[in-house]
Amino acid sequence: METNQEGTDDNSEMNSTEENTNTETENATETEKKDYIKWVDFNATESAMSLAYKYDVESHTSEVKLNWIELLAYAAAKNGGNFPQKANKDISTLAEKLKNKEDTLESITKDLKYYKYFLEAYTAILGGMVGEYEIEVPVEEGSEEKKWEKKYGLKAFLPIAKGFPYSGYDDFGVSREYGFTRKHLGHDMMGQTGTPIIAVESGYVEALGWNQYGGWRIGIRSFDKKRYYYYAHLRQNFPYNKSLKEGSIVQAGDVIGYLGHTGYSTKENTNNIKTPHLHFGLQLIFDESQKESTNEIWIDCYQLTKFLYKNRCQTAKNVETKEWYRIYNIKDPLVDEYLKTIDSGPGLPQ
């Protein structure tokens, strides 16, 4: 993705529609309308996500299975897309009603304006983050021997490796001046140069290389193609895991690169960013026409990174290659599902 990843301004409406161009061969009565989401404000708080997630995990093996995205979408619809303090109570009230079989989600939400919109939007944001997976764990506490363990829960990771300090604030939408005045459409995580950067979700590398705004950067697309994760300002001279190339498959928690301060230059490998940090961005894509356009949808990731803090990847350094690597590997079922599609299809996206 070679457009300006740090900021474009989009004032399009939340859920407008557009018509496909009709060809002469199409029947006028079968004119097809292409309808997809054009704008998303993600205002869910860390506490709301944690509460909804808790209900989801605790009910995983229960007769009534609660879905954390549905709970969050309900709270958003009840509060006009915002998450005031009462939103957590709304989540708890709904969860208890569903658990006790006092009502159904379909009945409760059938007349709730914008619930379907928020459900689709929040599924696009959070859809790959919770589910079943296998991960290596120590055979016993303190042991270096590992075993595989099946789990259900959060399988997405914070983009900063465990044990490495960082700081940040909600800087989404603030002004940026390099090149032209624009909005900052990501979350800056200040840290030490060389800090291992972690793949938040499993996916495939869609972009890797130099961008004058983001410096050395990596763009990873989720397998459902709804999310594009953007990791920018990576380290000078040694920005990436050396094994990566466009099309590479990564699993959630893999070390993909290293924090730095490259960028703001048309000359490759230049450190023109004052403070070392990771620019972490998340773009939503409901239609491929949105991918590189003036209608890109970037969401505020600040509260999301606070939520992901509960799952940080532990890493170690290979003294010979100077690469960092994850200590405990993961088996994400989404990877196997994706591999099956490309085995029978045209191959990895280019």
C-alpha positions in Angstrom: 0.0 0.0 0.0 1.8 3.1 -1.2 -0.6 5.8 -0.3 0.0 8.1 2.7 -0.6 5.7 5.6 -0.3 8.3 8.3 -3.3 10.3 7.4 -6.1 10.9 5.0 -9.3 12.8 5.8 -12.6 11.1 5.1 -15.9 12.9 5.7 -18.1 10.4 4.0 -21.2 9.2 5.8 -21.3 6.2 8.1 -23.4 3.9 5.9 -24.0 5.4 2.5 -24.4 3.4 -0.7 -23.3 3.6 -4.3 -24.5 1.9 -7.4 -22.4 -0.3 -9.7 -22.1 1.0 -13.3 -24.6 -0.8 -15.5 -23.3 -2.4 -18.7 -25.3 -2.6 -21.9 -25.7 -6.3 -21.4 -27.4 -6.0 -18.0 -31.1 -6.1 -17.7 -32.4 -2.7 -16.4 -34.6 -4.5 -13.9 -31.6 -6.4 -12.5 -29.5 -3.3 -11.8 -27.2 -4.3 -8.9 -26.5 -2.0 -6.0 -23.2 -2.3 -4.2 -23.8 -1.4 -0.6 -21.0 -1.4 2.0 -19.9 0.5 5.1 -18.1 3.7 4.3 -17.2 5.0 7.8 -16.6 3.6 11.3 -15.9 5.3 14.6 -14.6 2.7 17.1 -15.2 4.1 20.6 -15.3 0.9 22.6 -13.4 1.2 25.9 -10.8 -1.2 27.2 -13.1 -2.0 30.2 -16.1 -2.7 27.9 -14.0 -5.0 25.7 -12.6 -6.8 28.7 -16.1 -7.2 30.2 -17.6 -8.5 27.0 -14.6 -10.8 26.5 -15.0 -12.2 30.0 -18.6 -13.2 29.3 -17.6 -14.8 26.0 -14.8 -16.9 27.5 -16.8 -17.9 30.6 -19.7 -19.1 28.5 -17.7 -21.0 25.9 -18.8 -24.4 27.1 -22.2 -23.3 28.5 -25.5 -24.0 27.0 -26.0 -20.3 26.1 -22.8 -19.1 24.3 -22.3 -15.4 24.5 -20.4 -13.6 21.8 -18.3 -10.6 22.9 -18.7 -8.8 19.6 -22.5 -9.0 19.8 -22.4 -7.7 23.3 -20.3 -4.7 22.3 -22.4 -4.0 19.2 -25.5 -3.9 21.4 -23.9 -1.4 23.8 -22.8 0.7 20.9 -26.3 0.8 19.4 -27.8 1.6 22.8 -25.5 4.6 23.3 -25.2 6.1 19.8 -21.8 4.6 19.1 -20.3 5.9 22.3 -19.3 4.0 25.5 -20.2 6.1 28.5 -19.9 4.5 32.0 -23.4 3.0 31.7 -22.3 0.9 28.6 -20.7 -1.7 30.8 -24.0 -2.0 32.7 -25.8 -2.4 29.4 -23.4 -5.3 28.5 -23.9 -7.0 31.9 -27.7 -6.6 31.7 -27.9 -8.1 28.3 -25.5 -10.9 29.2 -27.5 -11.9 32.2 -30.8 -11.9 30.3 -29.3 -14.2 27.7 -27.6 -16.5 30.2 -30.8 -16.9 32.1 -32.9 -17.4 28.9 -35.1 -14.5 29.8 -35.0 -13.3 26.2 -33.2 -13.8 22.9 -30.7 -11.5 21.2 -32.9 -11.5 18.1 -35.9 -10.2 20.1 -33.9 -7.6 22.0 -32.2 -6.2 19.0 -34.9 -6.4 16.3 -36.0 -2.8 16.8 -32.6 -1.4 17.9 -31.6 1.1 15.3 -28.0 0.6 13.9 -27.4 -2.7 15.8 -26.8 -4.5 12.5 -24.4 -1.8 11.4 -22.4 -2.0 14.6 -22.4 -5.7 14.5 -20.9 -5.7 11.0 -18.5 -2.9 11.8 -17.3 -4.5 15.1 -17.0 -7.9 13.5 -14.7 -6.4 10.9 -12.5 -4.9 13.7 -12.5 -7.8 16.2 -13.4 -10.8 14.1 -10.1 -12.6 14.2 -9.0 -11.9 17.8 -10.9 -14.5 19.9 -11.4 -18.2 19.2 -9.9 -21.7 19.6 -6.2 -22.2 19.1 -3.2 -24.3 20.4 -0.2 -22.9 22.0 3.0 -24.2 23.6 3.2 -23.9 27.3 5.9 -25.1 29.9 5.4 -28.7 31.0 5.7 -27.3 34.5 6.5 -24.0 36.0 10.1 -23.0 35.4 10.6 -25.8 32.9 12.1 -25.2 29.4 10.3 -28.3 28.1 7.1 -27.5 26.3 3.8 -29.1 25.4 0.9 -28.1 23.2 -2.3 -27.0 24.9 -5.7 -26.4 23.4 -7.3 -23.1 24.4 -10.2 -20.8 23.8 -9.8 -17.1 24.2 -7.7 -14.1 23.1 -5.3 -15.2 20.3 -4.4 -11.7 19.2 -1.3 -10.0 20.7 -0.1 -6.6 21.7 2.3 -5.3 18.9 5.1 -4.7 21.4 6.8 -7.8 22.8 6.6 -8.8 26.4 9.2 -7.2 28.7 9.9 -4.2 26.5 8.8 -0.8 27.9 6.6 1.5 25.8 4.4 4.5 26.4 1.6 6.1 24.4 -1.5 8.2 24.5 -4.6 8.6 22.3 -3.1 10.6 19.4 -5.5 9.5 16.8 -6.7 12.4 14.6 -4.1 14.9 15.7 -2.4 17.1 13.1 0.7 16.0 11.1 2.6 18.4 8.9 5.2 16.4 6.9 4.3 16.6 3.2 1.0 18.2 3.8 -1.4 18.9 6.8 -3.3 15.8 7.6 -4.7 13.7 10.4 -2.7 11.1 12.2 -4.6 7.8 11.6 -2.8 5.5 13.9 -1.5 5.0 17.4 2.1 5.8 18.3 3.8 3.5 20.8 7.0 5.1 22.0 9.8 2.6 22.9 13.4 1.6 22.5 15.0 1.1 19.1 15.2 -2.6 18.3 12.2 -3.6 20.4 10.6 -6.7 18.7 7.4 -5.8 16.9 4.7 -8.5 17.1 2.0 -9.5 14.6 -1.3 -8.7 16.2 -3.3 -11.2 14.2 -2.5 -14.1 11.8 -2.5 -13.1 8.1 -0.3 -12.6 5.1 2.2 -9.8 4.3 0.6 -7.5 1.8 3.2 -4.7 1.8 6.8 -4.6 2.8 9.4 -1.9 2.0 9.9 1.8 2.1 7.2 4.5 2.3 8.3 8.1 2.6 5.7 8.7 5.4 6.0 5.4 7.3 9.7 4.6 6.6 10.4 0.9 6.6 6.9 -0.6 7.1 5.0 -3.8 7.0 1.3 -4.2 6.0 -0.4 -7.5 7.1 -3.8 -8.4 5.8 -6.2 -10.6 7.8 -7.3 -13.8 6.1 -10.9 -12.6 5.8 -9.4 -9.4 4.1 -11.4 -7.1 6.5 -8.3 -5.8 8.4 -5.1 -4.3 7.2 -2.5 -3.9 10.0 0.1 -1.3 9.4 3.4 -1.3 11.3 5.6 1.7 10.5 8.9 3.6 11.3 10.8 0.3 11.7 14.5 0.2 12.5 17.1 1.5 10.2 19.3 -1.1 8.4 17.5 -4.1 10.1 13.8 -3.3 10.0 12.2 -6.8 9.5 12.4 -10.4 10.3 14.7 -11.5 7.5 12.4 -14.4 6.5 9.6 -12.1 5.5 8.6 -11.1 2.0 5.3 -10.1 0.3 3.0 -13.0 0.5 4.6 -14.6 3.6 2.1 -16.0 6.1 2.5 -15.0 9.7 0.8 -16.2 12.8 -0.4 -14.1 15.6 2.5 -13.4 18.0 5.3 -13.8 15.4 8.2 -11.3 15.5 7.8 -9.4 12.3 10.2 -6.4 12.7 11.9 -4.0 15.0 11.0 -0.6 16.4 12.9 2.4 15.0 12.4 6.0 13.7 12.7 5.8 9.9 10.5 7.8 7.6 9.6 11.3 6.5 12.0 11.1 3.5 11.9 10.0 -0.1 15.4 8.5 0.5 15.3 5.0 1.7 16.7 4.0 5.1 16.5 7.5 6.5 15.9 8.4 10.2 13.9 11.5 10.1 11.5 10.7 12.9 12.6 12.4 16.1 11.5 9.9 18.7 11.7 6.1 18.2 8.3 4.6 18.1 5.9 2.2 16.4 3.2 3.7 14.3 0.4 1.1 14.6 -2.6 1.4 12.3 -5.6 -0.6 11.6 -7.6 -0.1 8.4 -11.0 -1.7 7.7 -11.8 -2.8 4.2 -15.4 -3.6 3.4 -14.8 -3.3 -0.4 -11.5 -3.4 -2.3 -12.2 0.0 -3.7 -11.5 1.4 -0.2 -8.0 0.0 0.0 -6.1 2.8 -1.6 -8.4 5.7 -1.9 -9.6 8.9 -0.3 -12.3 6.7 1.5 -10.0 4.6 3.6 -11.3 3.7 7.0 -8.7 3.9 9.8 -9.8 3.4 13.4 -8.6 4.6 16.7 -6.5 1.8 18.2 -5.7 3.3 21.6 -8.3 1.4 23.7 -7.7 -1.7 21.6 -4.0 -1.8 22.5 -4.9 -1.4 26.1 -7.1 -4.4 25.8 -4.4 -6.4 23.9 -2.0 -5.7 26.7 -3.4 -8.8 28.5 -1.7 -10.9 25.8 2.0 -10.1 25.2 4.3 -12.4 23.4 7.4 -13.6 25.2 10.6 -13.4 23.0 14.2 -14.4 23.0 17.2 -13.4 20.9 19.3 -15.6 18.6 22.8 -14.4 19.3 24.1 -15.6 15.9 21.5 -14.1 13.6 20.6 -11.2 16.0 16.9 -12.0 15.3 14.3 -12.1 18.1 11.9 -15.0 18.0 8.8 -16.1 20.0 9.4 -18.6 22.7 6.0 -20.3 22.6 4.6 -21.1 19.2 0.9 -21.1 18.3 -1.3 -23.0 16.0 -4.1 -20.8 14.7 -6.8 -22.7 12.9 -7.3 -19.7 10.6 -3.9 -20.4 9.0 -4.8 -24.0 8.1 -8.2 -22.8 6.7 -6.4 -20.2 4.6 -3.8 -22.6 3.3 -6.6 -24.9 2.1 -8.0 -22.0 0.0 -4.7 -21.2 -1.7 -3.9 -24.8 -2.3 -7.0 -25.1 -4.4 -6.9 -21.5 -5.7 -4.6 -19.2 -7.7 -2.0 -18.9 -5.0 -1.0 -16.2 -2.5 -2.2 -12.7 -3.0 0.3 -10.5 -4.8 
